[in-house]
Amino acid sequence: MAEEPSKVIRQFSLIHAMLASRFGLTVDEILNTVDGYRDTFDPYSEKSLAAVTKSFERDKKDVRDLGIVIQTRSPADASTDNHGVRYLIDPATYVLPADVEFSRGEIALLQVAARAWQQGSMNKEALRALNKLRSLGIEPDSSLTGVRPRISGWNGAVDGFSEILSEAGVAEFDYLKPGDITPATRHAAPLALIDWNGLWYLLAWDLDRIAERTFLISRVTTVPRMVPSLRHERSTDDFASRLTAELEELAAENIARVRAVVDSDADFRLTAKYGAADAHGEICIPTADLDLLADELVEFGWDVEIIAPEQLRSRIHTRFDVLRVTHGGTS
């Protein structure tokens, strides 16, 4: 008889399965596929079923105590015994809180942990679980296999801007504005660097335009380089707080409204991230950047209908036109 996996491995496998399943798994599907349950699960034995179900309930509590959000989806015709309930973890919720900060040493340890995830997601138990899901007619998200979790926001650009900011220097970097095909070289003195809603923003004094500008770090295409012999002395203003307040005010003033096809991937992901639809079936999405939101929504294709604003609909149409032309179609 195979040795039962440890509690940690069992819970890792449970998290991996719920992340990989786009529409969630029922209790029976979890007990049949997740390593640590399926080895002892006997649907014809009440004693076995009770024991493994109790183990699953304990693991659910432990996972939730770690701060991981386990969502449930109940079909309209679900029975009262909860066997029709589906459990899932939306990747959009599987991120660190915005106010959590790490030192360089802690970042290094997290990178080691990320490599451990990569190895764990490729082990035979994880791969066997995914194959078992396929055999049940459930197509899992295989992109989670063999991929490291992303340590949100910390990359070469963030590291470079942080160092230049600490030395009151001037940064040279390439930046791709929305709508442009090629990035342009920019010269700017960093004033503040913040992680807001899971994205990094840089407030800087743009030397080319002689004005303050806000840059989205994900649009920086090169590691910033400090310009030799150039320095920019900042005032003692709290630039970080000001930038945070400006982004929050902008998001509060710009509310997009969309409808998603019921029970579609768009419905699950958008309601998990932005809240349930209202009585009209509309999901309200506050945004500080319509281009960012357009990039997010375009992947859902025709499963999303844009109600407002018109500028968002126009941006998405533009992206569809680019996709058609890129793949040989006509605009």
N, C-alpha and C positions, 0 to 999 in steps of 0.2 A: 504494500500500500504506500502511495506517495506521501512524503512528509508534508504536513499542513504548513502553508506559508505563515510567516510571522504576521502579527497584527499590522505592523507598519506596511509590509508588502501588500497585504490584503486591502488596506485602506488606499494605498497608492493605486492599486488596480481598479478599485471602485471609482476613484476620482478620474482616472484615465478613461474608463468606460463611459462615465457620464459626460465628460468633456467631448469624447469622440462621437457620441450619438447626437445627431442634429435635432432629433425630435423627442429625445428622451427614451428611457427604458422602463418597462414595467418591473414589478418585483420578481415575477417569474423569469423574465429575461436576465435580470441581474444575477439571480441565484443560479441560473443555468450557464452563465458565461464568465463571471468574475472569479478569478483564481482565489481560493480560500473559502468560497461558498459552494461552487459546483462540485468540489471534491467530496463534500459530505451531504450534499443536497439529494434527498430521495423524496420525490413528490408523492410516493405511495406510502410513506411512513410519517404518521402524524408527529411522532417524537422527533424524527430528523428534521421535518419541516419547521416545527416549533423552535428547535435549537438554532437552526441556521437563520431563521427569520429574526430571532432575538439578537443574534450576532450582527445582522444587517442593521437593525434599529440602533444598536450601540454604536456601530461605525458611523451611521448617519449623524448621530449626536456629536461624536468626536470630530467629524469633519466640519460640522457647523460651528463647533467651539473653536476651530482654527480660523474662523472668519470666512470660510468658503460658503457661498450662497448656493444651496441646493434648491432648485425650483421644481414645482410640480405642475403637471398639466392633466386635467381631468376631462375626458370626453363627455359629451352631453349624456350618453347612454351608459356611463360608468356605473358599475354595481356598487352597493353600499359597503362591500368588504375591501374596497380600495385596490382590488387587483387590476383595475383598468387605469389606475393613476400612473403617470409616467414621470420619472425623475431625471433631471438633467442639470448640468452646470453650463451656463452660457459663458463662452470665453470673454465676452465684454465685461462680465462681473468678476472675472478671475484676475483682478489686478490689485496692486497695493493702494492703500488710501493715499490721497494727494498730499497729506501733511507728514508722511513718513520720509525721513531723510537718513542717508547712510554715509559713513565715512569711507575713505578709499579702502581701508582694510576690510570693512564689512562688504563693500562691493565685490572685492576679490573673493570672499567666502561665498557670496551669492552666485558668482560665476562658476565656482566649483560645484555648488548645489545644482546649477543649471545643467552642467555636464553630467551629473548623476541622474537627473531626470532623463536626459537624452539616452543614456545607457539603459535606464530602467524601462523607457518606452519602447526599446528595441529588444528587450529580453523575450525569451520564448513564451513566458506566461502572458505578457501583454499582446504579443502577436497572435497567440492562440486564441485569446479572448476576442480579438478583432475578427479572426476567421470564423469563430463561433457565431458572432453577430451576423456576419454575411450569410452563414448557413441558415439563419432564422429569417432571412429576407430583409435585414436591417443594414443599410449601407453606412458604415461609420466614417467619420472624418479622419482619413489616413494621414492628413497633414500633421497630426499630432504625434505621429510615430517617427522617432528618430530626430525630432526637432527640439532644440533647447527652448525653455521658456525665455521670453524676452524680458530682460531687466529694464523695465519701462523708463525710457527717457535718457538713460545713461549711455552715451555713445561718444565717438571721437569728437564730434562737433561740440557737444555739451562740455566735455572735458577741456577742449581747446578754448572755448569762450570763457569758461570758468577761470582758467589760468590767466588769460589776457585781462579779464575783469579785475582779478586780484592785483595785477601789476599796473593798473590804470593805462593799459596799452591800447593800440589801435589794431583791429583785425582786418585782414584781407581774406575774402571768401567768395565763392560762387553761389548765386542764389537764383532759383527758378521760380519766377512769379507765375501765378495762375494765368493760363492762356498763352504763355510764352512757350516756344519750342526749345530754345536753348537758354541755359543760365547766363547771367551777367555777373561780372566781377564787381563786388561791393567793398567799400572801405568804411568801417564804422567803429566807433569806440563803445564798447559794452557799458551799459549803465545798470542793468538788472537782468537776471536770468532766473526764470521761475518755471515750475511744473504746475500747469493749470489744467484740471480735468484730464489728466493723463498725457498731456502734450507739453513740450517745452517751448517757451517763448523767450525771445531776447529783445529787450528794449535797448536801443543804442542811438548814439548821435552819428547820423550819416554824414560823413565828410564830403561826399559827392553832391548831396542835395542840401547840405547845410540845414538840417532839420532832424528832429527826433523821428525814428522809425521803429516799428515793431516787426520782428522777423519770426516766422515759424521755423523752428529748428529742423523739422522734417523736410523743409524745402531747401535747406543748405546742402549743396552737392559736393563740397570739399571740406576737408578738415581745415578750420581757420588757422591762418598763419599771422603771427604778430609782426607788424611792420616795424623794421629796425628804426631806432632813433626817433620814433613818434610816440608821444604820450598825450593823454587827455585827462586833465584833472577834473574830477567830478565834484559837484557840490555835496553837501551832507544830506540831501533830500532822500526820503525813503522811496526810491524808485520802484522797488519790488512791490510794495503795498499799493502804490499808485497804478502800476501796470495791472495788478490783480483786480483792483476796483474798476478800472476801465474795461477789462475783459468781461467782468461780471455784469456791468451796466450795459455793455453792448449786447450780451447774450439775452438779458432781460428785455431789451427793446426789440430784439429780432426773434420772433417766435414763428417757426415754420409749422405748417399743418399738413399732415400726410395721411393717406389711408393705405392699409396693407391688406392683401388678400388673407382672409381668415385661415389660421392654422398653417400659413406658409412660413418659410424660413424668415422672411422679412417680418412677419407678425411676431414670431417668437423673439427674435433678436431686438427689434425696435421697442417692443413693449417691456422687455427685460431691462433695457438700457434707459428708456425715457418715461416709462410708466404706461399704465393701461390706456386704451382708447376711450374717448368720451362717448356720450350717448349717440353721437352722430357717426361713430366709428373712426374718429379722427385722433391721431397721435400728435401731441404738441411737443415740438422740439426747439428748445432755446439754443441759439447758435451765435457765436462771435465771428464766424467765418462761413459764408454761404458756399464758398468753393470747397472747403473741407467737407461740409455736409453733402454737397453734390457728389463728391468722390465716394462718400460712404453709401449713399442711396443708389448710385448707378449700378452697383453690383447686384442689386435685387431685381433689376430689369423691370418687367411689366407687373411684378407683384406689388409695386408701390405706385400710388397715384398722388401727385403733388397738388394740394389744394391751394396753398399760398406759401410764400409770395411768388409772384410771377417771375422774379429774377432767378429764383431757385429752379423753376421749371425750365427757364431758358438755358441755364448752365448745364442742366442734365441733358437737354436736347443737343447742346453743343458736344457733349461728351459722346453721346450716341452717334452723332455724325462723324466724329473722329474715328470711332470704332469701326463704323461701316466702311469708311474710306481706307482705313488701315488694313482691313481684311478683304479688300477688293470690291466692296459694294459701292453704291452711289450715294452721295450725300442727300 
